[in-house]
Amino acid sequence: MQKEILLAHFPKITVKRYQQLLAAFSSLEEVWEAEFDELLKTKIDEKIINEFLVWREKLDEEKIAKILAQEQITCVTLANENYPKLLKEIYDPPFCLFVRGELTQDDFTLAVVGPRKFSTYGKQVTENLVGDLARQSVTIVSGLAFGIDIIAHKTTLQAGGKTVAVLGSGINRRHVYPQEHSNVANEIIASGGAVISEYPPGTLPNKFTFPRRNRIVAGMSLGTLVIEAAEKSGALITADYAMESGREVFAVPQNITSPTSFGPNNLIKNGAKLITTSQDILEALDLQDIQVYVKNKQILGDSPEEEAILAVLSQEPKHIDEINKTCSLSNTQVSATLTIMEMKGKVRNLGNMMYVTRS
């Protein structure tokens, strides 16, 4: 079993401590063999080091493997090809994700957040916007919590869409939080979505795990939509994480007399995009043709010509003539292949025969 998966079970591990370990040792295999004096060079607190050594000595790898198998939990580490590429870009990505269901690379993700105590207006707006977006193949990411979160998940499922629930607890059936939503979690998995967490099976939620969960919700999404939020709502933490990561933040305008109006209205005053329709979001994220992209991705495989072009094309604009020379393909081949790749959503035509990959 990968050492990252085992290390994620150490109760005192954090992303920062994981980074300190990798800075001091060439691999986690070395960490597993290291003694107290060697571990001191990580600059991790001595008390934590002692706790780690005791934990490592008692570690039952077979028990961990058995629990993961019984709960049908897979583990996706930073090096795994299925690790969300957007999440990998944030300041402190989790080094291991525990997953039930299918976590595949997804180019069209939107976080939807709001309060536990919502208004009738908030519920209606969520159902309208999320329903439209889900039917247009946008994957909805939220936290499975009471309120707007669970409305977003349920609406996506009813629309036949895909949704991902990010928990601040373990994802084993017994510890899905809140337990009242365990059936929805099962529906998410059955419909092709996923329930994920950076916390190992058996972890109970606390006041620290929820804010940490919010960074994953924002981090794996192209943008974050705030439906409603009071002044100290956790939804605003998610919006802050999105802004820190350079992602779009969307907000629904509210009646100023509503207790949940502060968050969205204040976000709009500070630069968030005001949203009244799903089309506003699709245009802002350049996803107007998402259904064409998804359909063609499913139907058409990659040709050798496409693979050759992708190998040389990056997010820096390249002229078609430069692509021709680098790929050793004819003008006709490159032009035809780029047209197909546009249909698949793999490249963007910037005009003047300049192209970039669609990230």
C-alpha positions in Angstrom: 0.0 0.0 0.0 1.3 3.5 -0.9 2.8 5.3 2.1 0.6 8.4 1.3 -2.5 6.3 2.0 -1.1 5.0 5.3 0.2 8.5 6.3 -3.3 9.9 5.8 -4.5 7.7 8.6 -2.1 9.4 11.1 -4.4 11.6 13.2 -2.0 14.5 13.5 -1.0 14.7 9.8 -1.6 17.9 8.0 -0.7 19.1 4.5 1.9 21.3 6.0 3.5 18.4 7.9 3.4 16.2 4.8 5.2 18.9 2.9 7.8 19.2 5.7 8.4 15.4 5.5 9.0 15.6 1.8 11.3 18.6 2.1 13.5 16.6 4.5 13.4 13.2 3.0 13.6 12.0 -0.6 10.6 9.7 -0.2 8.0 8.6 2.3 9.7 5.2 2.3 12.6 6.9 4.0 10.2 8.5 6.5 9.0 5.1 7.4 12.5 4.0 8.3 13.6 7.2 10.0 14.3 7.4 13.7 13.5 10.3 16.1 16.8 12.2 15.5 16.4 12.0 11.7 12.8 13.2 11.9 13.8 16.3 13.9 15.3 17.8 10.7 11.7 18.2 9.4 11.2 20.9 12.1 7.9 19.2 13.1 7.1 19.5 16.8 8.9 16.9 18.9 5.6 15.8 20.5 4.1 15.1 17.1 7.2 13.2 16.1 6.9 11.0 19.2 3.2 10.4 18.5 4.0 9.5 14.9 6.7 6.9 16.0 4.2 5.3 18.4 1.5 5.3 15.8 3.9 3.9 13.1 4.9 1.0 15.4 1.3 0.0 16.1 0.1 0.6 12.5 -1.9 -2.4 11.1 -1.7 -2.1 7.4 -3.9 -5.2 6.8 -6.7 -3.7 8.9 -6.6 -0.5 6.9 -6.7 -2.5 3.6 -9.6 -4.5 4.9 -11.7 -1.5 5.8 -11.0 0.2 2.5 -12.0 -2.9 0.6 -15.1 -3.5 2.7 -16.3 0.1 2.2 -15.3 0.1 -1.5 -13.1 3.1 -0.9 -10.3 3.9 -3.4 -7.5 6.3 -2.7 -6.3 8.9 -5.1 -2.9 10.5 -4.4 -1.4 13.6 -6.0 0.5 11.4 -8.5 -2.6 9.6 -9.6 -3.9 10.5 -13.1 -7.5 10.8 -11.7 -6.5 13.4 -9.1 -8.5 16.5 -10.0 -6.1 18.7 -11.9 -7.8 21.9 -10.7 -7.4 20.8 -7.1 -3.7 20.2 -7.7 -3.3 23.8 -8.5 -4.3 25.2 -5.1 -1.8 26.3 -2.4 -2.3 23.2 -0.2 -3.9 20.3 -2.1 -4.7 17.2 0.0 -2.0 14.6 -0.6 -4.5 11.8 -0.6 -8.2 11.7 -1.3 -10.5 8.9 -0.1 -13.1 8.1 -2.8 -16.4 6.2 -3.0 -17.7 6.2 -6.6 -16.0 7.5 -9.7 -13.6 10.4 -9.5 -12.5 11.1 -13.0 -10.9 14.1 -14.7 -13.7 16.7 -15.2 -13.3 19.9 -17.1 -16.7 21.2 -16.2 -17.1 21.6 -12.5 -19.0 24.2 -10.5 -19.2 24.5 -6.7 -22.6 25.4 -5.4 -22.8 26.6 -1.7 -25.2 28.3 0.7 -26.5 28.2 4.2 -28.1 25.5 6.2 -31.0 27.8 6.9 -32.2 28.9 3.5 -35.1 30.9 2.2 -37.9 29.8 -0.2 -36.2 32.1 -2.7 -32.9 30.4 -2.2 -34.3 27.0 -2.7 -36.1 28.0 -5.9 -33.0 29.7 -7.3 -30.9 26.7 -6.5 -33.3 24.3 -8.2 -33.6 26.5 -11.3 -29.9 27.2 -11.8 -28.5 23.8 -10.8 -31.2 22.0 -12.8 -30.3 23.9 -15.9 -26.6 23.5 -15.4 -26.8 19.7 -14.6 -28.8 19.1 -17.8 -26.1 20.9 -19.7 -23.4 18.5 -18.3 -21.9 20.7 -15.7 -20.7 18.6 -12.7 -22.0 20.1 -9.4 -19.7 20.0 -6.4 -21.0 20.7 -2.9 -20.7 19.5 0.7 -23.7 17.2 1.4 -24.7 19.5 4.3 -28.2 20.5 5.3 -29.6 23.4 3.3 -28.5 24.6 -0.1 -25.8 21.8 -0.4 -28.3 18.9 -0.3 -30.7 20.8 -2.5 -28.0 21.2 -5.1 -27.1 17.5 -4.9 -30.7 16.3 -5.2 -31.5 18.7 -8.0 -28.5 17.4 -10.0 -29.6 13.8 -9.5 -33.2 14.6 -10.5 -31.9 16.3 -13.7 -29.8 13.2 -14.5 -26.6 15.0 -13.9 -23.3 14.3 -12.2 -22.4 15.6 -8.7 -19.5 15.2 -6.3 -20.0 15.5 -2.5 -17.0 16.6 -0.4 -17.1 15.6 3.2 -15.5 17.0 6.4 -15.6 13.5 7.8 -14.7 9.9 6.8 -16.7 8.6 3.9 -17.3 5.1 5.2 -21.1 4.5 5.4 -21.2 4.8 9.2 -19.5 8.1 9.3 -21.0 10.0 6.4 -22.0 13.3 7.8 -24.8 14.1 8.2 -26.1 10.5 8.5 -29.5 11.8 7.3 -28.0 12.2 3.9 -26.3 8.8 3.6 -29.0 7.7 1.1 -28.3 10.7 -1.1 -24.6 9.8 -0.9 -25.4 6.4 -2.2 -27.5 7.8 -5.0 -24.6 10.1 -6.0 -22.3 7.1 -6.2 -24.9 5.0 -8.1 -25.4 7.8 -10.7 -21.7 8.0 -11.6 -20.6 10.7 -9.2 -18.4 10.5 -6.1 -18.3 11.1 -2.4 -14.8 12.2 -1.4 -12.8 13.4 1.6 -9.2 13.9 2.6 -10.0 12.3 6.0 -9.7 8.5 6.4 -12.6 6.2 7.3 -13.8 6.6 10.9 -13.0 10.4 11.1 -15.6 12.4 12.9 -16.3 16.0 11.7 -15.3 18.9 13.8 -15.1 22.7 13.6 -11.7 22.4 11.8 -12.6 19.8 9.2 -15.4 21.8 7.6 -13.4 24.9 6.6 -10.7 22.5 5.3 -13.4 20.7 3.3 -14.4 24.0 1.8 -11.1 24.5 0.2 -11.5 21.2 -1.7 -15.0 22.2 -2.8 -13.7 25.4 -4.3 -10.3 24.0 -5.4 -11.7 21.3 -7.7 -14.2 23.7 -9.4 -13.9 26.2 -12.2 -16.0 28.6 -10.1 -18.1 28.9 -7.0 -21.7 29.9 -7.0 -23.0 31.4 -3.7 -26.8 31.2 -3.5 -27.3 32.8 -0.1 -25.1 33.5 2.9 -25.3 35.3 6.2 -22.3 37.4 7.3 -20.5 34.5 9.0 -21.6 31.7 6.7 -19.3 28.9 5.8 -20.3 29.5 2.2 -18.2 32.7 2.3 -15.2 30.7 3.4 -15.6 28.6 0.2 -15.9 31.8 -1.8 -12.7 33.1 -0.2 -10.8 30.0 -1.2 -12.1 30.3 -4.7 -10.8 33.9 -5.0 -7.5 32.9 -3.5 -7.1 30.2 -6.1 -7.9 32.6 -8.9 -11.3 31.0 -9.7 -14.5 32.7 -10.6 -17.0 33.6 -7.9 -20.7 34.0 -8.8 -23.4 35.3 -6.5 -27.2 35.6 -6.8 -28.6 39.1 -5.9 -30.8 39.1 -2.8 -33.5 41.1 -1.1 -31.6 43.4 1.3 -34.0 42.7 4.1 -33.2 39.0 4.1 -30.8 37.7 6.8 -29.0 35.7 4.1 -28.5 38.6 1.8 -25.3 39.9 3.2 -23.0 37.3 1.6 -24.0 37.4 -2.0 -24.7 41.2 -2.1 -21.3 41.9 -0.5 -19.5 39.6 -2.9 -21.1 41.3 -5.8 -20.0 44.7 -4.4 -16.5 43.3 -4.2 -16.3 42.0 -7.8 -18.1 38.7 -7.9 -20.2 38.1 -11.0 -23.9 38.8 -10.5 -25.9 35.8 -11.8 -29.5 35.6 -12.8 -29.5 32.7 -15.3 -27.5 29.6 -15.9 -26.3 31.1 -19.2 -24.5 33.8 -17.2 -22.3 31.1 -15.6 -21.8 29.2 -18.8 -20.7 32.3 -20.6 -18.3 33.4 -17.8 -16.7 30.0 -17.8 -16.6 29.7 -21.6 -18.8 26.6 -21.5 -21.6 27.6 -23.9 -20.9 24.6 -26.1 -20.3 22.2 -23.3 -22.8 19.6 -24.5 -21.1 19.4 -27.9 -17.8 19.0 -26.2 -19.0 16.2 -23.9 -20.8 14.4 -26.7 -17.8 14.5 -29.0 -15.4 13.5 -26.3 -17.5 10.4 -25.7 -17.9 9.4 -29.3 -14.5 10.3 -30.9 -11.2 8.9 -29.7 -7.8 10.6 -30.2 -6.2 10.2 -33.6 -2.4 10.1 -34.0 -2.6 13.5 -35.5 -4.4 14.9 -32.4 -1.9 13.3 -30.1 0.9 14.9 -32.1 -0.7 18.3 -31.9 -1.4 18.0 -28.2 2.2 17.1 -27.6 3.4 20.5 -28.9 0.4 22.7 -28.0 0.3 24.4 -24.7 -1.7 27.2 -23.0 0.7 29.6 -24.8 -0.9 30.6 -28.1 0.7 29.0 -31.2 0.2 29.9 -34.8 -1.0 27.2 -37.1 2.3 27.5 -39.1 4.3 26.8 -36.0 2.1 23.7 -35.3 2.7 22.5 -38.9 6.5 22.7 -38.6 6.7 21.1 -35.1 4.3 18.3 -35.9 5.6 17.5 -39.3 2.1 17.3 -40.7 0.7 18.9 -43.8 -1.3 22.1 -43.6 -4.5 20.2 -44.6 -4.0 17.6 -41.8 -3.3 20.2 -39.2 -6.3 22.4 -40.2 -8.7 19.4 -40.3 -7.5 18.0 -37.0 -7.7 21.3 -35.2 -11.3 21.6 -36.3 -12.1 18.2 -34.8 -10.2 19.1 -31.6 -12.3 22.3 -31.3 -15.5 20.2 -31.5 -14.1 17.9 -28.8 -13.3 20.9 -26.6 -9.6 20.1 -26.5 -8.3 23.4 -28.2 -9.5 26.9 -28.5 -9.2 29.0 -31.7 -8.2 32.5 -30.6 -8.5 34.0 -34.0 -5.8 34.8 -36.6 -5.0 31.1 -36.7 -3.7 31.1 -33.1 -4.6 28.1 -31.0 -4.2 27.0 -27.3 -5.2 23.9 -25.4 -8.5 24.2 -23.4 -7.5 23.7 -19.8 
